[in-house]
Amino acid sequence: MKKLRKIFRDYAEDFFIFIGLTLINVATFRLSVTAGLYMLGFSCLAIGIFTALHPPKRYPP
């Protein structure tokens, strides 16, 4: 249980960011396909910039 709690604590913000971007993209695709593609491209760009600025943590074995 402690291991699951540690995993959730470390990755909770990433999970919610991913879910939020997914919901925004789905809602935009429902409005228009062109707008959805623009939003999907922006989301991929934002995730790429975020991961470049904050690389994943490396835990010692």
DOSEKE-105981 format. One line per field, with one value per residue: residue number from 0; residue in one letter; y, z, x negated of N, C-alpha, C, CB in turn. Coordinates in steps of 0.1 Angstrom, whole numbers, plus 5000, padded with zeros to 4 digits. Atoms other than C-alpha are relative to their C-alpha. Glycine has a CB too. Layout:
BEGIN
num	(NUM|...) .
residuo	(A|...) .
n.Y	(Y|...) .
n.Z	(Z|...) .
n.X	(X|...) .
ca.Y	(Y|...) .
ca.Z	(Z|...) .
ca.X	(X|...) .
c.Y	(Y|...) .
c.Z	(Z|...) .
c.X	(X|...) .
cb.Y	(Y|...) .
cb.Z	(Z|...) .
cb.X	(X|...) .
REM end
This chain:
BEGIN
num	(0|1|2|3|4|5|6|7|8|9|10|11|12|13|14|15|16|17|18|19|20|21|22|23|24|25|26|27|28|29|30|31|32|33|34|35|36|37|38|39|40|41|42|43|44|45|46|47|48|49|50|51|52|53|54|55|56|57|58|59|60) .
residuo	(M|K|K|L|R|K|I|F|R|D|Y|A|E|D|F|F|I|F|I|G|L|T|L|I|N|V|A|T|F|R|L|S|V|T|A|G|L|Y|M|L|G|F|S|C|L|A|I|G|I|F|T|A|L|H|P|P|K|R|Y|P|P) .
n.Y	(4988|4988|4998|4994|4987|4993|4998|4990|4987|4995|4998|4995|4988|5004|5007|4990|4992|5008|5001|4987|4998|5009|4995|4988|5004|5007|4990|4992|5008|5000|4987|5000|5008|4991|4995|5011|5003|4989|5002|5012|4996|4992|5009|5008|4991|4997|5012|5001|4989|5003|5011|4996|4992|5008|5014|5010|5003|5013|5005|5010|5014) .
n.Z	(5000|5000|5013|5008|4996|5005|5014|5003|4996|5010|5014|4999|5008|5014|5003|5002|5012|5012|5001|5003|5014|5007|5000|5008|5014|5004|5001|5011|5012|5001|5006|5014|5002|5002|4987|4992|5004|4994|4986|4998|5002|4989|4988|5002|4998|4986|4993|5004|4993|4986|4997|5002|4988|4988|5005|4990|4989|5000|4986|5000|4998) .
n.X	(4992|5009|5006|4989|4998|5012|4998|4990|5006|5010|4995|4986|4998|5001|4988|4990|5003|4996|4985|4995|5003|4992|4986|5000|5001|4987|4990|5003|4997|4986|4997|5005|5012|5011|5003|5005|5014|5009|5002|5008|5013|5004|5001|5013|5011|5000|5006|5014|5007|5000|5009|5014|5004|4999|5002|4995|5010|5006|5002|5010|4994) .
ca.Y	(5000|5024|5017|5026|5057|5067|5062|5082|5110|5112|5110|5126|5159|5142|5121|5151|5171|5143|5138|5176|5178|5148|5163|5197|5179|5158|5189|5208|5180|5180|5217|5213|5189|5217|5233|5199|5193|5227|5220|5185|5200|5226|5199|5178|5209|5218|5183|5183|5217|5206|5173|5191|5216|5190|5157|5125|5117|5089|5069|5048|5010) .
ca.Z	(5000|5008|4974|4957|4977|4967|4931|4932|4951|4925|4894|4905|4888|4856|4856|4860|4834|4809|4817|4815|4781|4769|4779|4763|4730|4729|4735|4708|4683|4690|4679|4647|4633|4622|4656|4672|4652|4662|4698|4696|4681|4708|4735|4720|4719|4755|4767|4748|4763|4798|4796|4783|4812|4838|4828|4846|4879|4881|4913|4924|4923) .
ca.X	(5000|4971|4956|4989|4992|4956|4963|4995|4977|4949|4971|5004|4998|4987|5018|5041|5023|5027|5064|5070|5053|5072|5106|5097|5087|5119|5140|5122|5126|5163|5164|5143|5118|5095|5096|5091|5059|5045|5052|5037|5006|5004|5009|4980|4958|4967|4959|4926|4916|4926|4907|4876|4877|4886|4870|4883|4867|4843|4845|4816|4822) .
c.Y	(5013|5002|5007|5014|5009|5003|5010|5014|5006|5003|5006|5012|4997|4994|5010|5009|4993|4999|5014|5003|4991|5005|5013|4996|4994|5011|5009|4993|4999|5013|5000|4992|5008|5006|4989|4996|5011|4998|4987|5003|5009|4992|4992|5010|5004|4989|4999|5011|4997|4989|5004|5009|4992|4985|4990|4997|4986|4996|4989|4986|4995) .
c.Z	(5000|4986|4990|5003|4995|4985|4996|5004|4990|4987|4999|4990|4985|4995|4997|4989|4987|4998|4996|4985|4991|4999|4991|4985|4995|4998|4988|4987|4998|4994|4985|4999|4999|5014|5009|4997|5005|5015|5003|4997|5011|5012|4999|5002|5014|5008|4997|5007|5015|5003|4998|5012|5013|4996|5011|5010|4999|5015|5000|5003|5014) .
c.X	(4991|4994|5010|5002|4988|5001|5010|4995|4991|5006|5014|5002|4998|5013|5011|4998|5004|5015|5006|4998|5008|5015|5001|4999|5013|5011|4998|5003|5015|5005|4997|4988|4987|4995|4994|4985|4991|4998|4992|4985|4994|4998|4987|4988|4998|4994|4985|4992|4999|4991|4985|4996|4999|4998|5005|4989|4995|4998|4990|5006|5000) .
cb.Y	(5000|4998|4986|4992|5001|4992|4986|4997|4999|4989|4987|5003|5011|4990|4990|5008|5004|4986|4996|5011|4998|4986|5003|5009|4990|4990|5009|5004|4985|4999|5012|5015|4991|5011|5007|4988|4999|5014|4998|4989|5007|5011|4991|4994|5013|5004|4987|5002|5013|4996|4988|5008|5012|5002|4997|4987|5002|5000|4994|5003|4990) .
cb.Z	(5012|5011|4994|5001|5015|5004|4993|5009|5014|4999|4993|5014|5004|4998|5011|5013|5000|5002|5014|5008|4997|5006|5014|5003|4998|5011|5013|5000|5001|5013|5007|4996|4988|4990|5007|4998|4984|4997|5007|4990|4986|5003|5001|4986|4992|5005|4996|4985|4998|5004|4992|4987|5001|5008|4997|4993|5014|4992|5005|5012|4991) .
cb.X	(5009|4990|4995|5013|5001|4987|5004|5013|4994|4990|5000|5004|4989|4988|5004|5002|4985|4994|5006|4993|4985|5000|5004|4988|4989|5005|5000|4985|4995|5007|4993|4997|5002|5003|5012|5008|4999|5007|5014|5005|4999|5011|5011|5000|5003|5014|5008|4999|5006|5015|5003|4999|5010|5013|4985|5004|5007|4986|5014|4990|4993) .
REM end
